[in-house]
Amino acid sequence: MKTRTHYAVCPQEYLTAAGLDPDRVIYFDIETTGFRASTSSLYMVGWAVNVSSAGAASHGIPAGEEKRGEWIVTQLLAESRAEEILLLEQFAGVLKNYDTVIEFNGDRFDLPYMKEKYMSYGLEDALSRLASVDLYREIRPFRKALGLDRLNQKSVEAFLQIGRKDPYNGGQLIDVYRDVRDRKLADPSAAVDALFLHNEEDVLGMLAMTGLLGYSLAIQQDGAVRIRTLQSDDGSLVMEAAYELALPVPTAVHFSFENCCDITFSGRNAAVVIRPCAGTLYHFFPDFRNYYYLPEEDMAIHKSVASFVDPAHREKAKAQNCYVKKEGVFLPLPEGCDASDRAVFSRSCKDKVRWFEYDPGMVQDPGLIAAYVHDIIKAAASQ
């Protein structure tokens, strides 16, 4: 079995901000000859861990040569089918020192594949006790905002301008590995280098992509918000909110909530533009069968009150006319936002956007406006 190690860097401040201990986190990536563990071989595992003086020796670093705060990438290459179990056992020994595993799309492939491999040899699944952070899942909610057509690792790396020397994809390297394993090459050194390079850059790419956590951290962040209200060019009311992110996002993103709010994250800056609705909106009663509609007044009233209205001036309410209407200025109300103390309005009974009446005093309450702006951001990100 061949082994290689390399020093690396990782923006671990994102791990700390996400509540993870960098000393208890391990990144990993595998190389296989197929997608199904039962019919393919696991031929390489690469992982990256934070190097500290206490753990340096366990990662093959001579005493005194450790670099505190840096990371090290370790790779194991199984040169034969018989070495697959040795690779699994050695990796299991490493995993005992960690609580969280980080991968790219590993929840769908790497973790299930490794679980089946461990079980096939009668070994305990060494990964099952670890929490998982899948960087693919971290970036997926922002796919539209980032304009990404594909979400494979190389596409995300290219978007983040992470350079690669490796010219191959995993599928192309299967035959390269088989030639090495089956000793078909007079000089396999170039082929072995290609196998190691691909896996090394996958692991290095994941370390660099740790900054992707910045997007979910930006959404989850609460805190003080600066806000101002102003008139737009057409005279309508616009609200602008801004606050500083604890950590910068890797690249700027822009996304919207129901065409009435625009959110931008850029560097450490978060900006939100909210466009209230001015005019007449409707508060719909959900139990329309218990209401009558009054055409002359264009409103619905409960049956207990409608009994005093001349039957000639009332009709059974329908979902689309079981409302009371109100004229004013309204702010969008995201799903999940507490509306227990507010009357909720909409443009029609089928309109997905809910609104509540704007109170100018709202902007004078820092806590209230901050909570509202953060709710808007979370709602927009979940669309």
C-alpha positions as CSV (number, residue, x, y, z in Angstrom):
1,M,0.0,0.0,0.0
2,K,1.4,3.4,-1.0
3,T,1.0,6.5,1.3
4,R,1.6,10.2,0.6
5,T,1.2,13.2,2.8
6,H,1.0,16.9,2.1
7,Y,0.6,20.1,4.1
8,A,-2.5,22.2,3.2
9,V,-4.5,25.2,4.4
10,C,-8.1,25.5,5.4
11,P,-10.2,28.6,6.3
12,Q,-11.1,27.0,9.6
13,E,-12.7,30.1,11.0
14,Y,-15.9,28.9,9.1
15,L,-15.8,25.6,11.0
16,T,-15.5,27.4,14.3
17,A,-18.4,29.8,13.4
18,A,-20.5,26.8,12.5
19,G,-19.9,25.3,16.0
20,L,-17.3,22.7,14.9
21,D,-14.0,22.1,16.6
22,P,-11.3,22.1,13.8
23,D,-9.3,19.6,15.9
24,R,-12.3,17.1,15.8
25,V,-13.1,17.5,12.1
26,I,-11.9,15.2,9.3
27,Y,-12.4,15.8,5.5
28,F,-12.3,12.7,3.3
29,D,-12.7,11.5,-0.3
30,I,-12.6,8.1,-1.8
31,E,-11.7,6.7,-5.3
32,T,-13.5,3.6,-6.5
33,T,-13.8,1.5,-9.7
34,G,-17.6,1.9,-9.7
35,F,-20.7,3.2,-8.0
36,R,-21.8,0.0,-6.3
37,A,-19.7,-1.3,-3.4
38,S,-20.7,-4.9,-4.0
39,T,-19.3,-4.9,-7.5
40,S,-16.4,-2.5,-7.4
41,S,-13.2,-1.8,-5.5
42,L,-12.2,0.9,-3.2
43,Y,-8.7,1.8,-4.1
44,M,-7.9,5.1,-2.4
45,V,-8.9,7.1,0.6
46,G,-7.6,10.7,1.1
47,W,-8.3,12.7,4.2
48,A,-7.3,16.0,5.8
49,V,-7.1,16.9,9.4
50,N,-5.9,19.9,11.5
51,V,-2.3,19.4,12.7
52,S,-1.5,20.2,16.3
53,S,1.5,19.3,18.3
54,A,-0.5,16.7,20.3
55,G,-1.6,14.9,17.2
56,A,1.3,15.4,14.8
57,A,3.0,12.0,15.5
58,S,-0.2,10.1,14.8
59,H,-0.3,11.6,11.3
60,G,3.3,10.7,10.5
61,I,4.9,14.0,11.2
62,P,8.2,13.8,13.1
63,A,8.2,15.6,16.4
64,G,9.3,19.2,16.1
65,E,8.2,19.5,12.5
66,E,4.5,20.1,13.0
67,K,3.0,23.4,11.9
68,R,0.4,24.5,14.4
69,G,-2.8,25.6,12.8
70,E,-2.1,24.0,9.4
71,W,-3.7,20.9,7.9
72,I,-2.2,17.7,6.5
73,V,-3.6,15.6,3.7
74,T,-2.9,11.8,3.9
75,Q,-3.6,9.4,1.1
76,L,-3.6,5.6,1.0
77,L,-3.5,3.7,-2.3
78,A,-4.4,0.0,-2.3
79,E,-2.1,-1.7,-4.9
80,S,-4.1,-4.9,-4.9
81,R,-7.5,-6.2,-4.1
82,A,-6.1,-7.8,-0.9
83,E,-5.1,-4.4,0.4
84,E,-8.6,-3.0,0.3
85,I,-9.3,-4.3,3.8
86,L,-6.0,-2.9,5.1
87,L,-7.0,0.5,3.7
88,L,-10.4,0.3,5.5
89,E,-8.8,-0.8,8.8
90,Q,-6.2,2.0,8.7
91,F,-8.8,4.6,7.9
92,A,-11.0,3.3,10.7
93,G,-8.1,3.8,13.2
94,V,-7.8,7.4,12.1
95,L,-11.5,8.1,12.4
96,K,-11.5,7.3,16.1
97,N,-10.0,10.7,16.8
98,Y,-12.8,12.7,15.2
99,D,-16.4,13.7,15.7
100,T,-17.4,15.2,12.3
101,V,-16.7,14.2,8.8
102,I,-16.9,16.7,5.9
103,E,-17.3,15.6,2.3
104,F,-18.7,16.7,-1.0
105,N,-21.9,14.8,-2.0
106,G,-20.7,12.2,0.5
107,D,-24.1,11.7,2.0
108,R,-25.3,10.2,-1.3
109,F,-22.1,8.3,-2.3
110,D,-19.0,8.2,-0.1
111,L,-20.8,7.4,3.2
112,P,-23.2,4.7,1.9
113,Y,-20.3,3.1,-0.1
114,M,-18.0,3.0,2.8
115,K,-20.7,1.6,5.1
116,E,-21.3,-1.3,2.7
117,K,-17.6,-1.9,2.3
118,Y,-17.0,-2.1,6.1
119,M,-20.0,-4.5,6.4
120,S,-18.8,-6.7,3.6
121,Y,-15.6,-7.4,5.6
122,G,-17.5,-7.9,8.9
123,L,-16.0,-4.6,10.2
124,E,-17.8,-2.0,12.2
125,D,-18.8,1.0,10.1
126,A,-16.2,3.5,11.3
127,L,-18.1,6.5,9.9
128,S,-21.5,5.8,11.4
129,R,-20.9,7.5,14.7
130,L,-19.6,10.7,13.1
131,A,-21.8,13.7,12.3
132,S,-21.7,14.7,8.6
133,V,-21.3,18.0,6.9
134,D,-21.9,17.7,3.1
135,L,-20.6,20.7,1.3
136,Y,-22.8,19.8,-1.7
137,R,-25.9,20.3,0.5
138,E,-24.4,23.6,1.8
139,I,-24.2,25.0,-1.8
140,R,-27.4,23.5,-3.2
141,P,-29.8,26.1,-1.9
142,F,-27.7,28.8,-3.7
143,R,-27.5,27.1,-7.0
144,K,-29.9,29.5,-8.7
145,A,-28.5,32.6,-7.1
146,L,-25.0,31.6,-8.1
147,G,-26.0,30.7,-11.7
148,L,-24.6,27.2,-11.5
149,D,-25.8,24.8,-14.2
150,R,-24.0,21.9,-12.5
151,L,-23.1,21.2,-8.9
152,N,-20.3,18.6,-9.3
153,Q,-17.2,19.4,-7.4
154,K,-15.1,20.6,-10.3
155,S,-17.9,23.0,-11.4
156,V,-18.1,24.5,-7.9
157,E,-14.3,24.8,-7.7
158,A,-14.2,26.6,-11.1
159,F,-16.9,29.0,-9.9
160,L,-14.8,29.7,-6.8
161,Q,-11.7,30.0,-9.0
162,I,-10.0,27.1,-7.3
163,G,-7.3,26.0,-9.7
164,R,-6.6,22.3,-10.7
165,K,-3.7,20.5,-12.4
166,D,-5.6,17.2,-12.6
167,P,-6.9,16.6,-16.1
168,Y,-8.9,13.5,-15.3
169,N,-12.3,12.7,-13.8
170,G,-12.9,9.7,-11.6
171,G,-14.3,7.6,-14.4
172,Q,-11.3,8.1,-16.6
173,L,-8.9,7.0,-13.8
174,I,-10.6,3.6,-13.4
175,D,-8.6,2.0,-16.2
176,V,-5.5,3.8,-15.1
177,Y,-5.8,2.2,-11.7
178,R,-6.5,-1.2,-13.1
179,D,-3.4,-1.0,-15.2
180,V,-1.4,-0.2,-12.0
181,R,-3.1,-2.9,-10.0
182,D,-2.7,-5.6,-12.7
183,R,0.9,-4.6,-13.3
184,K,0.4,-3.9,-17.0
185,L,2.8,-0.9,-17.0
186,A,6.5,-1.2,-17.3
187,D,6.9,2.0,-15.4
188,P,3.7,2.8,-13.4
189,S,5.1,5.9,-11.7
190,A,3.2,8.4,-14.0
191,A,0.0,6.5,-13.6
192,V,0.4,6.3,-9.8
193,D,1.1,10.1,-9.7
194,A,-2.1,10.7,-11.7
195,L,-4.2,8.7,-9.2
196,F,-2.7,10.5,-6.2
197,L,-3.1,13.9,-7.9
198,H,-6.8,13.5,-8.6
199,N,-7.6,12.5,-5.0
200,E,-5.3,15.1,-3.5
201,E,-7.0,17.9,-5.4
202,D,-10.4,16.6,-4.5
203,V,-9.4,16.8,-0.8
204,L,-7.7,20.2,-1.3
205,G,-10.8,21.4,-3.1
206,M,-13.0,20.5,-0.2
207,L,-10.7,22.4,2.2
208,A,-10.9,25.5,0.0
209,M,-14.7,25.1,-0.3
210,T,-15.1,25.3,3.5
211,G,-16.0,29.0,2.8
212,L,-19.3,27.7,1.3
213,L,-20.4,27.4,4.9
214,G,-20.4,31.2,4.8
215,Y,-23.7,31.2,2.9
216,S,-25.6,29.2,5.5
217,L,-23.9,31.1,8.3
218,A,-25.0,34.4,6.7
219,I,-28.6,33.2,6.5
220,Q,-28.6,32.0,10.1
221,Q,-26.9,35.1,11.5
222,D,-29.1,37.3,13.6
223,G,-28.3,40.7,15.0
224,A,-28.6,44.4,14.7
225,V,-29.8,45.8,11.3
226,R,-29.5,49.3,9.9
227,I,-32.7,50.3,8.1
228,R,-34.1,53.3,6.3
229,T,-37.3,54.0,4.4
230,L,-37.4,56.1,1.3
231,Q,-39.4,56.8,-1.8
232,S,-38.6,55.1,-5.0
233,D,-38.7,56.8,-8.4
234,D,-42.4,56.1,-8.8
235,G,-43.2,57.5,-5.4
236,S,-43.8,54.1,-3.7
237,L,-42.3,53.2,-0.3
238,V,-39.1,51.2,-0.2
239,M,-37.3,49.8,2.8
240,E,-33.5,49.2,2.8
241,A,-31.8,47.1,5.4
242,A,-28.1,46.3,5.9
243,Y,-25.9,44.6,8.4
244,E,-22.4,43.2,8.6
245,L,-21.7,39.5,8.3
246,A,-19.5,37.8,10.8
247,L,-17.5,36.1,8.0
248,P,-17.4,37.0,4.3
249,V,-19.1,34.8,1.7
250,P,-16.8,33.4,-1.0
251,T,-18.6,35.2,-3.9
252,A,-21.5,37.6,-4.1
253,V,-25.0,36.2,-4.3
254,H,-28.3,37.8,-5.1
255,F,-31.7,36.1,-4.5
256,S,-35.3,37.2,-4.1
257,F,-38.4,36.5,-2.0
258,E,-41.6,36.4,-4.1
259,N,-40.5,39.4,-6.2
260,C,-41.0,41.8,-3.3
261,C,-37.7,41.5,-1.6
262,D,-34.1,41.4,-2.9
263,I,-31.2,40.0,-0.8
264,T,-27.5,40.4,-1.6
265,F,-24.6,39.0,0.2
266,S,-21.2,40.4,-0.9
267,G,-18.1,40.0,1.1
268,R,-19.1,40.9,4.7
269,N,-22.1,42.9,3.6
270,A,-25.7,41.9,3.7
271,A,-28.3,44.1,2.0
272,V,-32.0,43.7,1.8
273,V,-34.5,45.8,-0.3
274,I,-38.1,45.3,0.7
275,R,-40.9,46.7,-1.6
276,P,-44.1,47.1,0.3
277,C,-47.5,46.8,-1.4
278,A,-49.6,49.9,-1.4
279,G,-53.4,49.6,-2.2
280,T,-56.2,47.3,-1.3
281,L,-55.6,43.8,0.1
282,Y,-57.9,41.2,1.5
283,H,-58.0,39.2,4.7
284,F,-59.6,35.8,3.9
285,F,-61.4,33.7,6.4
286,P,-60.5,30.0,6.0
287,D,-63.9,28.6,7.1
288,F,-65.9,30.2,4.3
289,R,-68.9,27.8,4.8
290,N,-69.6,29.7,8.1
291,Y,-69.8,33.1,6.3
292,Y,-72.1,35.0,4.1
293,Y,-70.9,37.4,1.4
294,L,-72.5,40.9,1.2
295,P,-72.2,42.0,-2.5
296,E,-73.2,45.6,-1.8
297,E,-70.5,46.0,0.8
298,D,-68.1,43.6,-0.9
299,M,-67.2,41.8,2.3
300,A,-68.0,38.7,4.2
301,I,-69.6,38.4,7.7
302,H,-70.0,35.4,10.0
303,K,-73.4,33.6,10.0
304,S,-74.0,34.6,13.5
305,V,-74.1,38.2,12.4
306,A,-75.5,37.6,8.9
307,S,-78.8,36.4,10.4
308,F,-79.7,40.0,10.9
309,V,-79.2,40.8,7.2
310,D,-82.0,40.7,4.7
311,P,-81.5,37.4,2.8
312,A,-82.0,39.4,-0.4
313,H,-78.7,41.2,0.3
314,R,-76.5,38.3,1.2
315,E,-75.3,35.0,-0.4
316,K,-73.3,32.0,0.8
317,A,-69.7,32.9,0.8
318,K,-67.1,31.2,-1.4
319,A,-63.4,30.8,-0.8
320,Q,-62.7,33.6,-3.3
321,N,-65.0,36.2,-1.7
322,C,-64.9,35.3,2.0
323,Y,-62.9,38.3,3.0
324,V,-62.7,41.8,4.5
325,K,-60.6,44.3,2.6
326,K,-58.3,47.0,3.8
327,E,-56.5,49.8,2.0
328,G,-53.0,50.8,3.1
329,V,-49.4,49.9,2.9
330,F,-48.4,46.3,3.6
331,L,-45.1,44.4,4.1
332,P,-44.5,40.8,3.0
333,L,-44.8,38.2,5.7
334,P,-42.7,35.0,5.2
335,E,-43.9,31.6,6.0
336,G,-42.9,30.6,9.5
337,C,-42.9,34.2,10.7
338,D,-45.1,34.7,13.7
339,A,-48.4,36.3,12.6
340,S,-50.4,35.6,15.8
341,D,-50.6,39.3,16.6
342,R,-51.2,40.5,13.1
343,A,-54.0,40.5,10.6
344,V,-52.7,38.7,7.5
345,F,-53.7,39.9,4.0
346,S,-53.2,38.8,0.4
347,R,-54.1,39.8,-3.1
348,S,-56.3,36.8,-3.7
349,C,-57.3,33.6,-2.0
350,K,-54.7,31.7,-4.1
351,D,-51.9,34.2,-3.7
352,K,-49.0,32.6,-1.9
353,V,-47.6,35.8,-0.6
354,R,-49.0,37.0,2.7
355,W,-48.8,40.6,3.9
356,F,-49.3,42.6,7.1
357,E,-50.1,46.2,7.5
358,Y,-47.1,48.5,7.8
359,D,-46.7,50.4,11.0
360,P,-44.2,53.3,10.7
361,G,-43.3,52.8,14.3
362,M,-41.9,49.4,13.4
363,V,-38.7,50.9,12.2
364,Q,-38.2,52.5,15.6
365,D,-38.0,49.1,17.3
366,P,-34.5,47.7,16.5
367,G,-35.3,44.2,17.8
368,L,-38.5,43.9,15.9
369,I,-37.2,45.1,12.6
370,A,-34.1,43.0,12.9
371,A,-36.1,39.9,13.5
372,Y,-38.4,40.7,10.5
373,V,-35.4,41.2,8.1
374,H,-33.8,38.0,9.2
375,D,-37.1,36.1,8.7
376,I,-37.3,37.5,5.2
377,I,-33.8,36.3,4.4
378,K,-34.4,32.8,5.7
379,A,-37.7,32.6,3.8
380,A,-36.0,33.6,0.5
381,A,-33.2,31.1,1.0
382,S,-35.6,28.3,1.5
383,Q,-37.4,28.8,-1.8
